[in-house]
């Protein structure tokens, strides 16, 4: 399966992600044509070659056509793409690869806003700064109030009414949903009522939608990511000094259960946009495993970091296990298996643990009768879970059962390509899960909850719904 590994050794932001995707081969003209479907008339795009710490890659910028008084940095309110800097003159690299003026003319690098990688921008109730990046702070602090934002509901409607593909719409809205949920927790509001300022600005909308478009143009590859590394120090917001990671970034990563480590770099490296893209798109987090690299791309930031290159590295390749079994088009992934042997646990405690583990996003939980030492009957408790949830569930096992230890290992899965079909029956519509291998349907199973609801409505036995749904289902062929 085509896979992209994101190396987060120096953080991630929205524009650096798009820069890395362009460096992997996304066609810039196709990207801007898709983004034009948003119907926004206030920006043009720029992508060019740039270098940080002798690493060359692609720098992506969004230039806004109004409010010349402040740069793109000031539009990141609560959501702060670290990939933005205050220096207008650095927006255009000396040797641009491509330049698109979607709406408006002019080549002046100061004609409108731009965002530039790994700068500083912050929080929704006042412009904030990484204290290491204090240049021009004073002149920008008073300008934040002029930023025009949108609510999550407005952004969702904007994306939904566009002519973008269904996949891009779904993914972009879900990324914004993650940010809105995080902001809602911070401010005690429902997500729908969260009013974005910087995240709702045009440049941030372009970043998030553009990230989804870029992945679609690459064929919707599987995304995996390395350990997430953030900087240290403080940012300054309307309510005073606040430690890095910023509140929204931390909330977004925590909601997905993504581990985060800090390094010695005295700047913010992970922004809320970058965190939300990771949380939505990445299937797992950890070291690169069994990936056959085909191409390496670098998304370039503007700021020169003190301790590490200001770049996001993306490795495009094929999972080795997929290449080895290319005769079949099944899906593959890797999950974590947690196991422990128990001979002194009550049925009630075991049942209670299973409910809690499933509520904590375990993929499956089961126990198997085993014969243990000293001829004691016991159970082998097994929990299947995504890698990012394994530590949380391992702790749950130790806290909620009688285990003194457990075993942890990775397991590869082979899965049929799945889809859902709705079948009309005399008891009402019923959903059927269909599994395909090499384009051919080889499994079909009615969904329990759908059948249960139909049986309850019609007052008939559950098995009758199952039988009729399967009888009425007609495979549509390859």
C-alpha positions in Angstrom: 0.0 0.0 0.0 1.3 3.5 -0.8 2.4 5.1 2.4 3.7 8.5 3.6 5.9 8.6 6.7 5.9 12.1 8.3 9.1 12.8 10.2 8.1 15.2 13.0 11.6 15.8 14.4 11.1 19.6 13.9 7.4 19.9 14.3 4.6 20.4 11.8 2.3 23.2 10.5 -0.3 23.3 7.7 1.8 25.2 5.2 4.9 23.0 5.8 2.8 19.9 5.3 1.6 21.2 1.9 5.2 22.2 1.0 6.3 18.6 1.7 3.4 17.2 -0.4 4.4 19.5 -3.3 8.0 18.3 -2.9 6.8 14.7 -3.2 5.2 15.5 -6.6 1.8 17.1 -6.1 1.1 19.3 -9.1 0.9 22.9 -8.0 -1.5 23.9 -10.8 -3.9 21.1 -9.8 -3.7 22.1 -6.2 -4.6 25.7 -6.9 -7.4 24.7 -9.3 -8.9 22.6 -6.6 -8.6 25.3 -3.9 -10.3 27.8 -6.3 -13.4 25.7 -5.8 -13.7 27.2 -2.3 -15.0 30.3 -4.0 -12.8 32.6 -1.9 -11.4 35.6 -3.8 -8.9 37.0 -1.4 -5.7 35.1 -2.0 -3.1 33.9 -4.3 -0.6 31.1 -3.8 3.1 30.8 -4.1 5.5 27.8 -4.0 9.2 28.0 -4.5 12.5 26.3 -3.7 14.1 27.2 -0.3 16.9 26.0 1.9 17.2 25.6 5.7 20.4 24.3 7.3 21.6 23.1 3.8 18.3 21.1 3.3 16.5 22.1 0.1 12.8 21.7 -0.3 9.5 23.5 -1.2 8.2 26.6 0.6 4.5 27.1 0.3 2.8 30.5 1.0 -0.7 32.0 0.9 -0.7 35.7 0.1 -3.8 37.6 1.0 -5.1 40.6 -1.0 -6.2 42.9 1.8 -5.3 44.2 5.3 -1.7 45.1 4.4 -1.2 46.3 7.9 -0.2 43.0 9.3 1.2 39.7 8.0 -0.3 36.2 8.0 1.2 35.6 11.4 -1.4 37.8 13.0 -4.2 35.7 11.7 -3.4 32.7 13.9 -5.5 33.2 16.8 -5.7 30.2 19.2 -4.7 28.2 16.3 -1.2 29.3 15.6 0.7 27.9 12.7 4.3 27.9 13.8 5.2 28.1 10.2 4.6 31.8 10.0 7.0 34.7 10.4 6.7 38.4 10.4 9.2 39.2 7.7 7.4 40.3 4.5 10.4 40.3 2.4 11.1 36.6 2.9 7.8 35.4 1.5 9.1 34.9 -2.0 12.2 32.7 -2.4 14.7 33.9 -5.0 14.1 31.0 -7.4 10.4 30.2 -7.4 9.2 27.0 -9.0 5.6 28.2 -9.5 3.6 31.3 -8.8 -0.2 31.5 -9.0 -2.2 34.7 -8.6 -5.7 33.2 -8.2 -7.3 36.6 -7.6 -5.4 39.8 -8.3 -2.2 40.8 -10.0 1.2 41.8 -8.9 4.5 40.2 -7.9 5.3 42.4 -4.9 6.2 40.2 -2.0 4.4 42.6 0.3 1.2 42.7 -1.7 -1.0 41.2 0.9 -0.5 38.6 3.7 1.7 35.6 3.6 2.5 32.8 5.9 6.0 31.5 6.3 7.2 28.4 8.0 7.8 28.1 11.7 7.3 31.6 12.7 5.1 32.5 15.6 1.5 33.2 16.0 -0.9 32.6 18.7 -4.0 32.4 20.6 -7.5 33.4 20.2 -7.9 36.2 22.7 -4.9 38.2 21.7 -1.9 37.9 19.5 0.9 35.8 21.1 4.5 35.1 20.4 7.2 32.7 21.1 9.4 34.6 23.4 12.5 33.7 21.4 10.9 35.4 18.4 10.2 38.8 19.9 11.0 40.9 16.8 8.2 43.2 15.8 6.0 42.0 18.7 4.8 45.5 19.7 3.8 46.7 16.3 1.6 43.6 15.7 0.0 43.2 19.1 -2.6 45.9 18.5 -3.5 44.7 15.1 -5.0 41.3 16.1 -8.4 42.8 16.7 -8.8 43.5 13.0 -8.7 39.8 12.0 -12.0 38.6 10.6 -12.8 35.0 11.5 -15.5 32.5 11.1 -17.4 30.1 13.3 -17.0 26.4 12.9 -20.5 26.2 11.5 -19.7 28.9 8.8 -16.5 27.0 7.8 -18.4 23.7 7.6 -21.0 25.4 5.3 -18.3 27.0 3.2 -16.6 23.7 2.6 -19.9 21.8 2.1 -21.2 24.2 -0.5 -18.0 24.0 -2.6 -17.5 21.7 -5.5 -14.6 19.9 -3.9 -14.7 16.1 -3.8 -16.6 14.3 -1.1 -13.4 12.9 0.4 -11.8 16.3 0.7 -14.9 17.9 2.2 -15.2 15.1 4.8 -11.5 15.2 5.8 -11.3 19.0 6.0 -14.4 19.3 8.1 -13.2 16.6 10.5 -9.9 18.5 10.9 -11.7 21.7 11.7 -14.0 19.7 14.1 -10.9 18.6 16.0 -9.8 22.2 16.4 -13.3 23.4 17.3 -13.6 20.6 19.9 -10.2 21.6 21.4 -11.1 25.3 21.5 -14.5 24.4 23.0 -12.9 22.5 25.9 -10.5 25.4 26.5 -13.2 28.1 26.6 -16.1 26.0 27.9 -18.2 26.2 24.7 -19.9 23.7 22.4 -17.8 23.2 19.2 -20.5 24.7 16.9 -20.3 27.9 18.8 -16.6 28.3 18.8 -15.6 31.5 16.8 -12.3 31.1 15.1 -10.3 34.2 14.4 -7.0 33.1 12.9 -8.2 29.5 12.2 -11.2 31.0 10.4 -9.0 33.3 8.3 -8.6 32.6 4.6 -5.0 31.5 4.8 -5.7 28.9 7.5 -8.7 27.5 5.6 -6.5 27.2 2.5 -3.9 25.4 4.6 -6.4 22.8 5.9 -8.3 22.2 2.7 -5.1 22.3 0.7 -3.6 19.5 2.9 -6.6 17.3 2.1 -6.5 18.1 -1.6 -2.7 17.3 -1.8 -3.3 13.9 -0.2 -6.1 13.2 -2.7 -3.9 14.2 -5.6 -1.3 11.7 -4.3 -3.9 8.9 -4.4 -5.0 9.0 -0.7 -1.9 7.2 0.7 -1.8 5.7 4.1 -0.2 8.2 6.6 2.0 7.2 9.4 4.1 9.6 11.5 7.2 9.5 13.6 7.2 10.6 17.3 5.9 14.2 17.7 8.6 16.6 18.8 7.7 20.1 20.2 9.9 22.9 21.3 10.2 24.5 24.8 9.8 27.9 26.4 6.8 30.2 26.6 4.4 31.9 24.3 2.9 35.2 25.2 -0.9 35.7 24.9 -3.5 38.1 26.1 -3.7 36.4 29.5 0.1 36.3 30.1 2.9 33.9 29.5 1.9 30.3 28.6 4.2 27.3 28.3 4.7 25.5 25.0 2.9 23.3 23.8 0.1 25.8 23.3 -3.3 24.9 24.8 -5.1 24.0 21.5 -2.2 21.9 20.2 -2.1 20.0 23.5 -5.8 19.4 23.5 -5.9 18.2 19.9 -3.1 15.7 20.5 -4.5 14.5 23.8 -7.9 13.8 22.3 -6.3 11.4 19.8 -3.9 10.0 22.4 -0.8 11.1 20.5 2.4 11.0 22.6 4.5 14.2 22.5 8.0 15.0 23.5 9.8 18.3 23.9 13.3 19.1 22.7 15.8 21.9 23.4 14.6 24.2 20.5 13.3 27.4 22.2 10.4 27.9 19.9 6.9 26.5 19.2 7.3 23.7 16.6 3.8 22.1 16.5 0.8 24.2 15.6 -2.9 23.5 16.1 -3.3 23.1 12.3 -0.4 20.7 12.2 -1.6 18.8 15.2 -5.1 18.5 13.8 -3.9 17.2 10.4 -1.8 14.6 12.2 -4.6 13.6 14.5 -7.0 13.1 11.6 -4.7 11.7 8.9 -2.1 9.6 10.7 -3.0 6.0 11.3 -0.2 5.4 13.8 2.8 7.0 15.4 6.2 5.6 16.0 9.5 4.8 14.2 9.6 4.1 10.4 8.9 0.3 9.9 9.2 -1.8 6.8 8.8 1.1 4.4 10.4 0.9 1.0 11.2 4.6 0.2 10.5 5.9 -3.3 10.7 9.6 -2.9 11.6 12.1 -0.1 10.1 15.6 0.2 10.8 18.5 2.5 8.4 21.2 3.5 10.4 24.4 4.3 9.7 26.8 7.1 10.9 30.5 7.3 12.6 30.8 10.6 16.1 29.5 11.1 15.8 27.2 14.1 18.7 27.2 16.6 19.1 23.4 17.1 17.6 21.7 14.1 16.6 22.3 10.4 13.3 24.0 10.1 11.8 21.4 7.8 9.1 18.7 7.7 10.4 15.5 6.0 7.9 13.3 4.2 8.9 9.9 2.9 6.7 8.4 0.2 7.0 4.6 -0.4 5.4 1.2 -0.3 4.9 -0.9 2.8 7.1 -4.0 2.3 4.4 -6.4 3.4 2.1 -5.0 0.7 4.8 -5.3 -2.0 5.4 -8.9 -1.0 1.8 -9.8 -1.3 0.9 -7.6 -4.3 -1.2 -10.5 -5.9 -3.9 -9.5 -3.5 -5.4 -6.0 -3.0 -6.3 -6.5 0.7 -5.6 -3.7 3.1 -2.8 -4.0 5.7 -2.1 -2.3 8.9 -0.3 -2.9 12.2 -2.0 -3.1 15.6 -0.7 -3.6 19.2 -1.7 -6.8 21.1 -1.7 -6.7 24.9 -2.0 -10.0 26.8 -1.9 -11.2 30.4 -2.7 -14.5 32.1 -5.1 -14.2 35.1 -6.1 -17.0 37.6 -7.5 -14.9 40.4 -10.0 -12.5 38.8 -13.8 -12.6 39.3 -16.2 -12.7 36.4 -17.7 -9.4 37.5 -14.4 -7.6 37.5 -13.4 -9.1 34.2 -16.7 -8.0 32.6 -16.3 -4.5 34.0 -12.8 -4.3 32.5 -14.0 -5.3 29.1 -16.6 -2.5 29.0 -14.0 0.1 30.1 -11.4 -1.1 27.6 -13.9 -0.9 24.7 -15.0 2.6 25.9 -11.2 3.5 25.8 -11.1 2.7 22.1 -9.8 -0.8 22.2 -10.4 -2.5 18.8 -11.4 -5.7 20.5 -11.2 -7.4 24.0 -11.6 -11.1 24.7 -10.6 -13.8 27.1 -9.7 -17.4 26.5 -9.8 -20.3 29.0 -6.2 -21.5 29.7 -4.6 -24.0 32.1 -2.0 -22.2 34.2 0.8 -23.3 36.5 0.0 -25.4 39.6 -3.0 -26.8 37.5 -5.0 -23.6 38.0 -7.7 -22.8 35.5 -7.4 -19.2 34.3 -8.0 -16.8 31.4 -5.8 -15.3 28.8 -7.0 -11.7 28.5 -6.2 -10.1 25.1 -6.7 -6.5 24.1 -6.3 -5.4 20.5 -5.7 -1.6 20.0 -4.0 1.0 17.8 -0.4 1.8 18.7 -1.3 5.2 20.0 -3.7 3.8 22.5 -1.5 1.0 23.8 0.0 2.8 26.8 -3.4 3.9 28.0 -4.9 0.5 27.7 -1.8 -1.2 29.3 -2.3 1.0 32.3 -6.0 0.2 32.4 -5.2 -3.6 32.5 -2.8 -3.1 35.5 -5.2 -0.8 37.3 -8.5 -2.7 36.7 -7.5 -6.3 36.8 -5.4 -8.5 39.1 -2.5 -8.5 36.6 1.1 -7.8 37.9 2.4 -7.5 34.3 1.5 -7.9 30.7 2.9 -8.7 27.3 2.9 -6.2 24.4 3.7 -6.9 20.7 2.8 -5.6 17.2 0.7 -7.7 14.8 0.2 -7.2 11.1 -3.3 -7.5 9.8 -4.7 -8.4 6.4 -8.2 -7.0 5.8 -10.8 -7.2 3.0 -11.6 -3.9 1.5 -14.9 -3.0 3.1 -18.0 -1.1 2.1 -21.5 -0.7 3.4 -24.7 -1.4 1.5 -28.3 -0.5 2.5 -30.7 -3.2 1.5 -34.5 -2.7 1.5 -36.4 -5.4 3.3 -40.1 -5.8 4.4 -38.9 -4.7 7.9 -37.2 -1.6 6.6 -33.7 -0.7 5.3 -30.9 -2.9 6.7 -27.1 -2.2 6.4 -24.9 -5.0 5.1 -21.1 -5.0 5.5 -19.4 -6.2 2.2 -15.9 -7.4 1.9 -14.0 -7.5 -1.4 -10.7 -9.2 -2.4 -9.2 -8.3 -5.8 -12.4 -6.5 -6.6 -14.7 -9.5 -6.0 -17.2 -9.7 -3.2 -16.3 -12.7 -1.0 -18.1 -11.8 2.3 -21.4 -10.1 3.1 -22.8 -9.8 6.7 -25.8 -7.8 7.9 -24.9 -5.2 10.6 -26.2 -6.2 14.0 -27.4 -2.8 15.2 -29.3 -2.1 11.9 -30.9 -5.6 12.1 -31.8 -5.1 15.7 -33.5 -1.8 15.0 -35.5 -3.3 12.1 -36.6 -6.3 14.2 -37.8 -4.0 17.0 -39.7 -1.8 14.6 -41.4 -4.7 12.9 -41.8 -6.9 16.0 -40.2 -9.9 14.4 -37.3 -12.2 15.5 -33.8 -10.9 14.8 -32.8 -13.9 12.8 -35.7 -13.2 10.4 -34.2 -9.8 9.5 -30.8 -11.4 9.0 -32.2 -14.0 6.7 -34.2 -11.6 4.5 -31.4 -9.1 4.3 -29.0 -11.8 3.0 -31.6 -13.2 0.6 -32.3 -9.8 -0.9 -28.7 -8.8 -1.2 -27.3 -9.1 -4.7 -23.6 -8.8 -5.3 -22.9 -6.1 -7.9 -19.9 -7.9 -9.3 -16.3 -6.6 -9.5 
